[in-house]
Amino acid sequence: MSNNDEDVLGFNLELTENQRMVRDLARDFTEKEIKPYVMKYDESQEFPEDIFKKLGEVGFLGAVFPEEYGGAGMSTLDFVVLMEEISKVDPSVGLGVGAHNGLCTSHIFQFGNDEQKQKFLPGLCSGTKLGGWGLTEPGSGSDAGGMQSVAEPNGDHYVLNGSKTFCTHGSVGEIFVLMAKTDSSKGRESIAAFILEKGMEGFSVGKKEEKLGMRASDTASLLFENVKIPVEYRLGEEGEGYKQALKVLDGGRIGIAALSVGIAQGALDHSLKYARERKQFGKSLGEFQAIQFKIADMQTEIEAARLLTYEAAYRKDNRLDYTLAAAKAKYFASEVATRAANEAVQIHGGYGFIKEYPVEKLYRDVKLMTIGEGTSEVQKMVIARQLLK
């Protein structure tokens, strides 16, 4: 599992004692605080503020950040274990935890100066303030360089006009990192990253999206009309925003891969339970070879996806280049999760099509995995380019 012949990876495939503790804590929290309310929030499309308050209290919203900022100091591998456990039960909550840690908070941690980190990270790590991240616009998705939002320099501040769409925590977030051009006549080389706070004059929330799945995850548009952003809220230098965003996405893709593995594992767990209990023609469903083949394929692909995700996390933790590894993990795990959710519904038959059975929700939730944080097609482009360069 190496990127070239000189790389030798030697991570242990057994969870460490600390990772088992993280797994058990996440499993216990999920069973008690999330599982009883999954369908309530899915049906209402309401953001589960009470759950996220508790997630903050146990340290999951500052999982991978140093204790000096109020974080839990977990490794990326620890976080992968955490994400899988939450996402097995409710991918919507897993998505929120992943986006909060991996996008907004991570961007400030990686590229903020000391003053910015001290000002914004403690609230984000404690979960008292939720973070959002804005890159996608109505007219620019995978083509981030085609964004139209412009932050024009004006003395000691910038004047921002434009919009962002599909922003996780758009309605409920309080601290945002977003990308905008500083010169409308230029392309992505003029993109800079800025921190915004809810309540800034001219900064408003637009449409809250009604979605196929991930319905408890808040997704909304952000609107900017002559928003004054202090120069000291710019992250890094002008022109660095695009490269920063790509680096943040590399790390975020590991979280999405873990989320995908969690969905797939949840689909398999429910399928195994159903196959043992459901009787047809005087036998349990699991005694039929057609069902056994489906289960065997699901398990094999899930384990392969998990190992790719672990490799990407290992490389990040050990400060090795992980762009290729993250793209492979995200691409493969998201496709595996999609197949696993589909097979789970098929195994359940008609019952897989009704909301009483959890696989119905997993089937709706999983589609985002092949779209968010770079589509499967984009991941294949990244993989090929990394190999060819």
C-alpha positions as CSV (number, residue, x, y, z in Angstrom):
1,M,0.0,0.0,0.0
2,S,2.6,2.6,-1.1
3,N,2.6,5.5,-3.5
4,N,6.0,4.6,-4.9
5,D,8.7,2.0,-4.5
6,E,10.6,4.0,-1.8
7,D,7.6,4.2,0.6
8,V,7.4,1.5,3.2
9,L,4.3,1.7,5.4
10,G,4.4,-0.2,8.6
11,F,1.2,0.6,10.5
12,N,-0.4,-2.0,12.8
13,L,-3.7,-3.2,11.5
14,E,-4.9,-3.8,15.1
15,L,-6.5,-0.8,16.8
16,T,-4.4,0.7,19.6
17,E,-5.7,0.9,23.1
18,N,-6.5,4.5,22.6
19,Q,-8.4,3.8,19.4
20,R,-10.4,1.2,21.1
21,M,-11.3,3.7,23.8
22,V,-12.3,6.2,21.1
23,R,-14.4,3.5,19.4
24,D,-16.1,2.4,22.6
25,L,-16.8,6.0,23.6
26,A,-18.3,6.8,20.2
27,R,-20.3,3.6,20.1
28,D,-21.8,4.3,23.6
29,F,-22.5,7.9,22.7
30,T,-24.1,7.0,19.4
31,E,-26.3,4.3,21.0
32,K,-27.6,6.6,23.8
33,E,-27.6,10.1,22.2
34,I,-28.1,9.6,18.5
35,K,-29.8,6.3,17.6
36,P,-33.2,7.0,19.4
37,Y,-33.6,10.2,17.4
38,V,-32.4,9.3,13.9
39,M,-35.8,9.2,12.2
40,K,-37.1,12.1,14.2
41,Y,-34.5,14.5,12.7
42,D,-34.6,12.9,9.3
43,E,-38.4,13.4,9.0
44,S,-38.4,17.0,10.3
45,Q,-35.1,18.0,8.5
46,E,-34.3,19.7,11.7
47,F,-30.6,20.2,12.7
48,P,-30.0,18.3,16.0
49,E,-28.6,21.1,18.1
50,D,-28.9,19.1,21.3
51,I,-26.9,16.3,19.9
52,F,-24.2,18.6,18.6
53,K,-24.0,20.3,22.0
54,K,-23.3,17.0,23.6
55,L,-20.8,16.1,20.8
56,G,-18.9,19.2,21.7
57,E,-19.0,18.3,25.4
58,V,-17.3,14.9,24.8
59,G,-14.6,16.5,22.6
60,F,-15.8,15.2,19.2
61,L,-16.1,18.6,17.6
62,G,-12.4,19.4,18.3
63,A,-11.3,15.8,17.8
64,V,-8.0,16.3,15.9
65,F,-6.8,19.6,17.3
66,P,-4.3,20.3,20.1
67,E,-5.5,20.6,23.7
68,E,-4.1,24.2,23.8
69,Y,-7.1,25.2,21.7
70,G,-9.6,23.0,23.6
71,G,-9.2,20.1,21.2
72,A,-9.1,16.4,22.1
73,G,-5.7,15.8,20.4
74,M,-6.7,12.8,18.5
75,S,-4.7,11.4,15.6
76,T,-6.3,11.2,12.1
77,L,-6.6,7.4,12.6
78,D,-8.5,8.0,15.8
79,F,-10.8,10.3,14.0
80,V,-11.4,7.7,11.3
81,V,-12.5,5.3,13.9
82,L,-14.8,7.9,15.5
83,M,-16.3,8.8,12.1
84,E,-17.1,5.2,11.2
85,E,-18.9,4.6,14.5
86,I,-21.1,7.6,14.3
87,S,-21.8,7.1,10.6
88,K,-22.9,3.5,11.0
89,V,-25.9,4.9,12.9
90,D,-26.6,8.3,11.4
91,P,-24.5,9.6,8.5
92,S,-26.2,13.0,8.8
93,V,-24.5,13.5,12.2
94,G,-21.3,12.0,10.8
95,L,-21.3,14.5,8.0
96,G,-21.6,17.4,10.4
97,V,-18.8,16.1,12.6
98,G,-16.6,15.6,9.5
99,A,-17.3,19.0,8.0
100,H,-16.8,20.9,11.3
101,N,-13.5,19.2,12.0
102,G,-12.2,18.7,8.5
103,L,-13.1,22.0,6.7
104,C,-13.7,25.2,8.6
105,T,-11.7,24.3,11.8
106,S,-9.0,22.6,9.9
107,H,-8.6,25.5,7.5
108,I,-8.0,27.9,10.3
109,F,-5.7,25.5,12.1
110,Q,-3.6,24.8,9.0
111,F,-3.3,28.4,7.6
112,G,-4.3,30.8,10.4
113,N,-1.8,32.9,12.3
114,D,-1.4,32.7,16.1
115,E,-3.9,35.5,16.6
116,Q,-6.5,33.9,14.4
117,K,-6.1,30.5,16.0
118,Q,-6.4,31.9,19.5
119,K,-9.5,33.9,18.6
120,F,-11.5,31.3,16.7
121,L,-10.3,27.7,17.5
122,P,-11.4,27.5,21.2
123,G,-15.0,28.1,20.3
124,L,-14.9,25.7,17.4
125,C,-13.1,23.0,19.3
126,S,-15.5,23.1,22.2
127,G,-18.5,23.1,19.8
128,T,-19.9,26.3,21.3
129,K,-19.6,27.7,17.8
130,L,-20.2,25.6,14.7
131,G,-18.1,26.1,11.6
132,G,-19.0,26.3,7.9
133,W,-16.9,26.4,4.8
134,G,-17.7,28.0,1.5
135,L,-16.2,27.1,-1.8
136,T,-19.0,25.9,-4.1
137,E,-21.2,28.5,-5.9
138,P,-24.3,28.2,-8.1
139,G,-22.2,28.4,-11.2
140,S,-19.0,26.7,-10.0
141,G,-18.8,23.3,-8.5
142,S,-15.9,21.2,-9.5
143,D,-14.6,24.2,-11.3
144,A,-13.7,26.2,-8.2
145,G,-11.6,28.7,-10.3
146,G,-14.8,29.8,-12.0
147,M,-16.2,31.3,-8.8
148,Q,-17.8,34.8,-9.0
149,S,-17.6,36.0,-5.4
150,V,-15.2,38.9,-5.2
151,A,-13.6,40.5,-2.1
152,E,-12.2,43.8,-3.3
153,P,-9.4,45.4,-1.2
154,N,-10.3,48.7,0.4
155,G,-7.7,50.0,2.9
156,D,-7.9,48.0,6.1
157,H,-10.7,45.8,4.9
158,Y,-12.2,43.9,1.9
159,V,-15.7,44.4,0.5
160,L,-17.2,41.1,-0.3
161,N,-20.0,40.5,-2.8
162,G,-21.3,37.1,-4.0
163,S,-22.8,33.9,-2.7
164,K,-22.0,30.3,-1.8
165,T,-24.2,27.3,-2.1
166,F,-24.4,23.8,-0.5
167,C,-22.7,25.0,2.6
168,T,-22.9,22.5,5.5
169,H,-24.0,24.3,8.6
170,G,-25.0,27.3,6.5
171,S,-28.0,28.1,8.7
172,V,-26.6,27.1,12.0
173,G,-22.9,28.0,11.7
174,E,-21.4,31.0,13.4
175,I,-17.8,31.0,12.1
176,F,-17.2,30.5,8.3
177,V,-14.2,30.2,6.1
178,L,-14.8,31.0,2.5
179,M,-12.9,31.6,-0.7
180,A,-13.3,34.6,-3.0
181,K,-11.4,36.4,-5.7
182,T,-9.6,39.6,-4.8
183,D,-9.6,40.6,-8.5
184,S,-12.6,39.8,-10.7
185,S,-10.6,40.0,-13.9
186,K,-8.3,37.1,-12.8
187,G,-8.8,33.4,-12.3
188,R,-8.0,31.1,-9.4
189,E,-4.6,32.8,-8.8
190,S,-6.5,35.7,-7.3
191,I,-8.5,33.6,-4.8
192,A,-8.0,34.2,-1.1
193,A,-9.5,32.6,2.0
194,F,-11.4,34.7,4.6
195,I,-12.9,34.1,8.0
196,L,-16.4,35.5,8.4
197,E,-18.6,35.6,11.5
198,K,-22.4,35.4,11.6
199,G,-23.8,38.8,12.2
200,M,-21.5,40.8,9.9
201,E,-23.5,43.4,8.1
202,G,-24.5,42.3,4.7
203,F,-23.9,38.6,5.5
204,S,-27.1,36.6,5.3
205,V,-28.3,33.0,4.9
206,G,-30.2,32.2,1.8
207,K,-32.2,29.1,0.9
208,K,-32.0,26.1,3.2
209,E,-32.0,23.0,0.9
210,E,-34.5,20.2,1.0
211,K,-32.5,17.0,0.3
212,L,-32.9,13.4,-0.8
213,G,-30.8,12.3,2.2
214,M,-28.6,13.6,5.0
215,R,-31.7,15.5,5.9
216,A,-30.6,16.3,9.5
217,S,-27.4,17.9,8.2
218,D,-28.0,21.6,7.7
219,T,-27.2,22.7,4.1
220,A,-27.9,26.3,3.0
221,S,-26.8,29.1,0.7
222,L,-24.8,32.1,2.0
223,L,-25.3,35.6,0.6
224,F,-22.8,38.5,0.7
225,E,-23.7,42.1,-0.1
226,N,-21.0,44.6,0.6
227,V,-19.7,42.7,3.6
228,K,-16.7,44.4,5.2
229,I,-14.0,41.9,6.1
230,P,-11.1,43.1,8.2
231,V,-7.7,42.5,6.6
232,E,-6.7,40.5,9.7
233,Y,-9.5,38.0,8.9
234,R,-7.7,37.0,5.7
235,L,-6.0,33.5,6.0
236,G,-2.6,33.7,4.5
237,E,-1.8,35.9,1.5
238,E,-3.9,36.9,-1.5
239,G,-3.7,34.3,-4.2
240,E,-3.2,31.4,-1.7
241,G,-6.8,30.5,-1.2
242,Y,-7.1,28.0,-4.0
243,K,-4.1,26.0,-2.9
244,Q,-5.3,26.2,0.7
245,A,-8.7,24.8,-0.3
246,L,-7.1,21.9,-2.2
247,K,-5.0,21.0,0.9
248,V,-8.1,21.2,3.2
249,L,-10.0,19.0,0.8
250,D,-7.3,16.4,0.8
251,G,-7.7,16.0,4.6
252,G,-11.5,16.3,4.4
253,R,-11.6,13.4,1.9
254,I,-10.2,11.1,4.6
255,G,-13.2,12.0,6.7
256,I,-15.6,11.4,3.9
257,A,-13.9,8.0,3.2
258,A,-14.4,7.1,6.9
259,L,-18.0,8.2,6.7
260,S,-18.5,6.0,3.6
261,V,-17.0,3.0,5.4
262,G,-19.4,3.6,8.3
263,I,-22.4,3.7,6.0
264,A,-21.3,0.5,4.3
265,Q,-20.6,-1.2,7.6
266,G,-24.0,-0.2,8.9
267,A,-25.7,-1.5,5.7
268,L,-23.8,-4.9,6.2
269,D,-24.7,-5.1,9.9
270,H,-28.4,-4.6,9.2
271,S,-28.3,-7.1,6.3
272,L,-26.7,-9.8,8.5
273,K,-29.3,-9.3,11.2
274,Y,-32.1,-9.5,8.6
275,A,-30.6,-12.5,6.8
276,R,-30.5,-14.4,10.1
277,E,-34.0,-13.6,11.2
278,R,-36.0,-13.6,8.0
279,K,-37.5,-17.0,6.9
280,Q,-38.4,-18.0,3.4
281,F,-39.3,-21.5,2.1
282,G,-38.6,-22.9,5.6
283,K,-35.0,-21.5,5.8
284,S,-33.3,-18.4,7.0
285,L,-32.5,-15.9,4.2
286,G,-28.8,-16.3,5.0
287,E,-28.9,-20.0,4.0
288,F,-29.5,-19.0,0.3
289,Q,-26.4,-18.8,-1.8
290,A,-27.6,-15.7,-3.6
291,I,-27.7,-13.8,-0.3
292,Q,-24.4,-15.3,0.9
293,F,-22.7,-14.0,-2.3
294,K,-24.0,-10.5,-1.7
295,I,-22.8,-10.5,2.0
296,A,-19.4,-11.9,0.9
297,D,-18.9,-9.2,-1.7
298,M,-20.0,-6.5,0.8
299,Q,-17.6,-7.6,3.5
300,T,-14.6,-7.9,1.2
301,E,-15.1,-4.5,-0.4
302,I,-15.8,-2.8,3.0
303,E,-12.5,-4.2,4.4
304,A,-10.6,-3.0,1.3
305,A,-12.1,0.5,1.6
306,R,-11.3,0.6,5.3
307,L,-7.7,-0.3,4.7
308,L,-7.4,2.4,2.0
309,T,-8.8,4.9,4.5
310,Y,-6.4,3.8,7.2
311,E,-3.5,4.2,4.8
312,A,-4.5,7.7,4.0
313,A,-4.9,8.5,7.7
314,Y,-1.6,6.9,8.5
315,R,0.2,9.0,5.9
316,K,-1.4,12.2,7.2
317,D,-0.4,11.4,10.8
318,N,3.2,10.7,9.7
319,R,3.5,13.8,7.6
320,L,3.8,11.8,4.3
321,D,2.2,13.1,1.1
322,Y,-1.4,11.9,1.3
323,T,-3.1,13.6,-1.7
324,L,-3.1,10.3,-3.8
325,A,-4.0,8.1,-0.8
326,A,-6.9,10.4,0.2
327,A,-8.3,10.5,-3.3
328,K,-8.1,6.7,-3.6
329,A,-9.8,6.2,-0.3
330,K,-12.5,8.7,-0.9
331,Y,-13.3,7.4,-4.4
332,F,-13.3,3.7,-3.5
333,A,-15.0,3.9,-0.2
334,S,-17.8,6.1,-1.5
335,E,-18.5,3.7,-4.4
336,V,-18.3,0.7,-2.1
337,A,-20.8,2.4,0.3
338,T,-23.2,3.0,-2.6
339,R,-23.0,-0.6,-3.7
340,A,-23.4,-1.8,-0.1
341,A,-26.5,0.3,0.6
342,N,-28.0,-0.9,-2.7
343,E,-27.4,-4.5,-1.8
344,A,-28.8,-4.0,1.7
345,V,-32.1,-2.8,0.3
346,Q,-32.1,-5.7,-2.1
347,I,-31.5,-8.2,0.7
348,H,-34.4,-6.7,2.7
349,G,-36.7,-6.8,-0.4
350,G,-39.9,-4.8,0.1
351,Y,-39.0,-4.1,3.7
352,G,-35.9,-2.2,2.5
353,F,-38.1,0.3,0.8
354,I,-39.9,1.4,3.9
355,K,-38.7,3.7,6.7
356,E,-39.2,1.2,9.5
357,Y,-35.9,-0.4,8.4
358,P,-32.7,1.6,8.7
359,V,-31.3,0.6,5.3
360,E,-33.9,2.8,3.6
361,K,-32.3,5.9,5.1
362,L,-28.7,4.6,4.4
363,Y,-29.8,4.2,0.8
364,R,-30.8,7.9,0.6
365,D,-27.9,9.2,2.6
366,V,-25.1,7.4,0.7
367,K,-25.5,9.1,-2.6
368,L,-23.9,12.3,-1.3
369,M,-20.6,10.3,-0.7
370,T,-19.9,10.1,-4.5
371,I,-20.6,13.8,-4.9
372,G,-19.4,15.8,-1.9
373,E,-15.8,17.0,-1.5
374,G,-15.1,16.1,-5.0
375,T,-17.1,13.7,-7.2
376,S,-15.9,10.3,-8.0
377,E,-14.9,11.6,-11.4
378,V,-12.8,14.3,-9.8
379,Q,-11.1,11.8,-7.6
380,K,-10.2,9.7,-10.6
381,M,-8.7,12.8,-12.2
382,V,-6.7,13.5,-9.1
383,I,-5.4,9.9,-8.9
384,A,-4.4,9.8,-12.6
385,R,-2.7,13.2,-12.4
386,Q,-0.7,12.2,-9.3
387,L,0.5,9.0,-11.0
388,L,1.3,10.8,-14.3
389,K,3.2,13.8,-12.9
